[in-house]
Amino acid sequence: MTPSNDDRIAYLAGEDVTSLPADELAALDALRAELGTAAMWEEPPGSLEDQVVMAVAQAAASEPRSGRVSAEPAAQRAPSPSIWSRLRAWLHRPAYALSLGLSAAVAAAVAIVLVTNSSTTTPALQFAMAVQGTPLAPGAHGAAKLTKTTSGWRIELRATGLPRREGNEFYEAWLKNAAGVLVPVGTFNDARNVTLWSGVPVTKFRSLTVTQQVANGNPKSSGRKVLTGTIR
Amino acid sequence: MYREYGRLVFAVALRALGDRGLAEEVTQQVFVKAWRASEGLDETREIGPWLVAIARRTAIDVYRRESLRTSAPLEAVSADDPAVVTAPVSAESLYETWEVRHAVGDLPEEEREVVRLQHFAGMTHGQIADQLGVAVGTVKSRSFRAHRRLATALGHLKD
């Protein structure tokens, strides 16, 4: 008896079907086995996307690539439907001037990756930034994710190579604009997992700096920079 | 890009290594490697097989690294012990995982849940109906539609 597509579907769905030839049974058995694996149903953790963005941003900051930077505004680029164009656009969005150069010993930056949330009707603005140490902390490095929210810009900093500061010693993060105006965005003890908040737009205040501070009644920056990232 | 392929890459990595933490690590590395390689890549190339290939190579590297962590002396391990095999899953198997996961992701949510409960949780139609609070007939309908979609998408039906 010639098997029908309904027979194939029924077998796949777990029913006993005797009309199928051995090769088709084997193929459908393989598919049924695949459907029974954890890999088919387990979801990656929600934080994995952030980790991927930061990993790519860190790679971009540490691996200068020639001819990569495009100053061409997004609106002037010729539209390209290919996935590779979309991949490169995702990773190298020139919404703002980008620099992928790396200064070895002093404050540098700088990989900004623009990620838009395509699952909502209003895209959420989000950047990932690599940050580097300074002569005071040459081994420090990390990444920051900057997300625009209704409360302001949330800055999630993940940096290593900075010792913990406690007691009346702490770290403070600042944003600075082209005119040199400094805005404090938060104080903390350990830079490995910090959430900071900015009431000014990171698109205007493009320099992120972390300084060593002492609680001595002086709210100004000590100038002792240990971590910086700058949009060039 | 991550939202389009991240779940699929994770599924391939999990299939290869069977460990969520290692699958997360592989997924991160795959996207970094994809970024590094994207500049000179042929734009006509299909991205799915390319990402699967990167994921498999990366999973093998991680598998080898983790295998070296075992402390049993080599002479105590037989030659065909999986710990000494370098390629845990074939490229063809991993690409099948990719394709099936993609097809599963395209199912309507109510149909996908029936398929999950049936194949992964091993439930009968009656048990699924109780779980979902619907009639058995509804479960059977959703099951048939879902499996027809899967069989169609994965090329198991004939004209």
Chai-1 contact restraints between the chains, C-beta under 6 A:
chainA,res_idxA,chainB,res_idxB,connection_type,confidence,min_distance_angstrom,max_distance_angstrom,comment,restraint_id
A,N5,B,L157,contact,1.0,0.0,6.0,A-B,restraint_1
A,R8,B,A151,contact,1.0,0.0,6.0,A-B,restraint_2
A,R8,B,H156,contact,1.0,0.0,6.0,A-B,restraint_3
A,I9,B,H147,contact,1.0,0.0,6.0,A-B,restraint_4
A,I9,B,R148,contact,1.0,0.0,6.0,A-B,restraint_5
A,I9,B,A151,contact,1.0,0.0,6.0,A-B,restraint_6
A,L12,B,H147,contact,1.0,0.0,6.0,A-B,restraint_7
A,L12,B,A151,contact,1.0,0.0,6.0,A-B,restraint_8
A,A13,B,S143,contact,1.0,0.0,6.0,A-B,restraint_9
A,A13,B,H147,contact,1.0,0.0,6.0,A-B,restraint_10
A,E34,B,V100,contact,1.0,0.0,6.0,A-B,restraint_11
A,L35,B,H119,contact,1.0,0.0,6.0,A-B,restraint_12
A,G36,B,H119,contact,1.0,0.0,6.0,A-B,restraint_13
A,G36,B,F120,contact,1.0,0.0,6.0,A-B,restraint_14
A,A39,B,A11,contact,1.0,0.0,6.0,A-B,restraint_15
A,A39,B,L14,contact,1.0,0.0,6.0,A-B,restraint_16
A,A39,B,R15,contact,1.0,0.0,6.0,A-B,restraint_17
A,A39,B,T97,contact,1.0,0.0,6.0,A-B,restraint_18
A,M40,B,R101,contact,1.0,0.0,6.0,A-B,restraint_19
A,M40,B,V104,contact,1.0,0.0,6.0,A-B,restraint_20
A,W41,B,R116,contact,1.0,0.0,6.0,A-B,restraint_21
A,W41,B,F120,contact,1.0,0.0,6.0,A-B,restraint_22
A,P44,B,F10,contact,1.0,0.0,6.0,A-B,restraint_23
A,L48,B,E24,contact,1.0,0.0,6.0,A-B,restraint_24
A,E49,B,Y2,contact,1.0,0.0,6.0,A-B,restraint_25
A,Q51,B,Q28,contact,1.0,0.0,6.0,A-B,restraint_26
A,V52,B,Y2,contact,1.0,0.0,6.0,A-B,restraint_27
A,V52,B,Q28,contact,1.0,0.0,6.0,A-B,restraint_28
A,V52,B,F31,contact,1.0,0.0,6.0,A-B,restraint_29
A,A55,B,Q28,contact,1.0,0.0,6.0,A-B,restraint_30
A,A55,B,V32,contact,1.0,0.0,6.0,A-B,restraint_31
A,V56,B,F31,contact,1.0,0.0,6.0,A-B,restraint_32
A,V56,B,V32,contact,1.0,0.0,6.0,A-B,restraint_33
A,V56,B,W35,contact,1.0,0.0,6.0,A-B,restraint_34
A,A59,B,V32,contact,1.0,0.0,6.0,A-B,restraint_35
A,S82,B,E43,contact,1.0,0.0,6.0,A-B,restraint_36
A,I83,B,I47,contact,1.0,0.0,6.0,A-B,restraint_37
A,W84,B,E43,contact,1.0,0.0,6.0,A-B,restraint_38
A,L87,B,M1,contact,1.0,0.0,6.0,A-B,restraint_39
A,L87,B,S38,contact,1.0,0.0,6.0,A-B,restraint_40
A,W90,B,M1,contact,1.0,0.0,6.0,A-B,restraint_41
A,L91,B,W35,contact,1.0,0.0,6.0,A-B,restraint_42
